[in-house]
Amino acid sequence: MPKLTPYSLFRKKPIDNDQIADNDLARVIGMTTLIFYGVGGIVGTGLFSITGIAISEHAGPAVILSFLMGAVACSFIGLCYSELASMVTVSGSSYSYTYIAFGEFIAWIVGWSLVLEYAVGAAAVAVSWSKYILSTLNGFGIYPDVRLISSPFETYKLADGSVGHGYLNLFSTFIIILLTFVLMRGIKESLRINNIVVFIKIFVILTMIGFGAFYIDFHNYHPFVIPNTGEFGHYGFSGIMQAAGMIIFAYIGFDSVSSAAQEIKNPSKNIPRAILIIIAVCAVIYVSFACVIVGLVYYKDLIGDAAPVATAINHIPFAWLQPLVKLSVICGYVPILFLLLIGQTRIFYTLSKDGLIPAFFSKTHPKFKTPWSSHIFFMIVICLLSAFFPISILSSMCSIGALTAFVFVCTSVIVLRRTHRNYPRKFKAPGGDIIPIIATLTSLILMYSLNSLTWVMLLGWLAIGIVVYFCYGFKHSKLSNFK
């Protein structure tokens, strides 16, 4: 085993690493497909799942401000990602950037945080998908056993008024298994399906905004900022901030664009442009949609609601529109899950290539050229998470994992501008170090706004990751033989 020294803990990967040349993933993603991939994966994540909880438990109608804060924060962060993606064109996203800037141990922490972001995020989306399936079936007079669509931590009310707890969420596991096997057959084929679904989803979202705007009850906007209850995060300014911290989950996806760099054509040019276009488009859609949902539904009627769009559409008096929107939402979850599942497996693929986890996770299918072993592993993990945990816990865990990675990515920009001053960049964030500093501080503030339980889970997760690193990654790292 290599000797443990401060140098070995922070040994850095050279920026011109051999993973670029040793690429056994197929470059099949062009600019248009990349934008559809990002927009399709982001739009819906927040609107379809956590909006109800963010409105009812934290911000009230002022969740509109939370979405704006999330957009502004992600714009600064996206500029940092764009600069780094124009320099480093390998899979791994945040992990690869911090490996070059800060060294191996910090990179491992970031990579481990990304596992939390993508795996838990996919589980949260799958849970919300299952709730829309339930709402749609109920609309057709079909009432499956709610105990098999609810986690043990969730309560439900029966027709007789009695309250019980769920067993596990079987519906959520079904969609994860189905899409995993689709992705294992190849990313190009998967993204063809994605493009079709994105067209449908955007059309229906715009349709709902157009119809819903005529049925807004403006009384639902008052008071716009609900007075704080005396508890941090429950309405008032702290509630708006906590909702913004949760809503970062809704913008997760632009970083996944860079995680698939080895499968993107001309990545140094296409990734920066795609990231900025994706964030701008999603911000406009999110804020518009949030205005409509808040105007249609009184905020207290969304308490614990994992399917807020289904609730909102029921306030529009067009019977034909209700099942159409619900079915479109169900289909719209497909690109979101594609994005999260692809991002997760590509992070593990890169960790494995670097020797920090077993080589098994970087094995690619001989025919389809996809990391099939990572897909199978995370299919099992995500199925367990979605079956036994509610969306409120999962979404917060996902957000803090993403924000942890964002902090290190934004500071990496500052470091690499000094350590690799003359290295070519096809894009550079303007204003010197101002944007990276603002992006870092914004991420830290949003992390602070999340509740204490989320912080406890993050620290526990990082503790597990540190054990894994010292028990396996440190001595098996490909940099361990570097002198």
Buried (B, 14 or more C-beta within 10 A) or exposed (E): EBEEEEEBBEBBBEBEBEBBEEBEBBBBBEBEBBBBBBBBBBBBBBBBBBBBBBBBBBBBBBBBBBBBBBBBBBBBBBBBBBBBBBBBBBBBBBBBBBBBBBBBBBBBBBBBBBBBBBBBBBBBBBBBBBBBBBBBBBBEEEEEEBBBBBBBEBEBEEEEEEEEEBBBBBBBBBBBBEBBEBBBBBBBEBBEBBBBBBEBBBEBBEBBBEBBEEBBEEEBBEEEBBEBEEEBBBBBEBBBBBBBBBBBBBBBBBBBBBBBBBBBEEBBBBBBBBBBBBBEBBBEBBBBBBBBBBBBBBBEBBEBBBBBBBBBBBBBEEEEBBBBBBBBBBBBBBBBBBBBBBBBBBBBBBBBBBBBBBEEBBBBBEEBBBBBBBBBBBBEBBBBBBBBBBBBBBBBBBBBBBBBBBBBBBBBBBBBBEEBEEEEBBBBBEEEBEBBBBBBBBBBBBBEBBBEEBBEBBEEBBEEBBEBBBEBBBBBBBBBEEE
